[in-house]
Amino acid sequence: MVLEIITPEASLFKGEVNSVSLPGLDGVFQVLNNHAPIISSLKKGELSFEVVGPVEATTDLVVSGNTVRVQIKGGVAELNNQKLIVLAE
């Protein structure tokens, strides 16, 4: 699936991923390939995802092998047609 993480300041990431863990209001949940469409509010916490190809670390993205982590202050996630868009603070 394609993941796109957007903040008011910049686009943090756009690329192919295998799975994404998100800090939902009721707890952390995971989205995998072919997941049903979903819209969820997010709270402050860590968003982590497993990338398909190489990714460079930035001031916002922490890369460890194929796993990338980013801290968010909240936001909204929408998954539809194998594309997950995260609007984060």
N, C-alpha and C positions, 0 to 999 in steps of 0.2 A: 504494500500500500504506500501511498505518497503521504508524507507528513510535511506540513508547513506550520512553522511557529512564527507568529507576528506579534510585535509589541508596538506601542505608540512611537517608539524611537526608531525601530528598524525591523527588518526581517531577519530572524536569528538562524533559521534553518529551513531548507526545502530539499527533500530528497526521498529516496526509497528506503523503507524500514520494514522490519519483520514484526516488531511488537512495540507497543508504547504503554508505559505505566503513568497514570495521571492521578493527581491528588484531588479527588472528588469531594464534595461537601459531606458525603456519608462515609468517606474512607477512600483509600487508594484502589483503583480499578485498572484492569489491563485490557487493551484492545489488540486483537490479532488480525492477520489477513482474513478476509471474507467475513468480518464481523458485521452484524446487522447495523443499520443506520442508528445513530445515537446523537443526542445533544445533551451536554452536561455542564453545569457550573463547576468551576474549579476554585479551590481555596489555596492559601499560601502553602508551599511545599516544593517537593522535588518532582520534576517531570523527567523520566528516563526513557530511553528508547534504544533499540538494537538496530544499527544501520547495516545496509547491504554492502556498501563500499566504504572506502576510506573517507574520514572526516578530519579536518584540522581543528585543533582546540582554539578557542577564542577567549576573550575575557568573560563571556557569558556561558560558553559551552565547555564542559569538563569531559575529556575523552579518555576512556580506559578500554583498550582493545576495540571491540565492536559496540561497546556500550557508551552512550553519551548521556550526560546529566546536565540539567539546567534548573536553577531555582526560579520560581515564579511567585508573585504576590497574590495571584488569583486570576480569574478569567473565565473563558467559555471555550468548550471544545465541540466541534461538529464533525461527525463521520458520515459520509455519504458517497456512494460509488467508489469505494476503495481510496478515498482522499480524506485525510484527517486534517482539519484546520484548527489550530489553537490560537485564539486571540488572548494574549497574556499581558499582565502588567509586570 
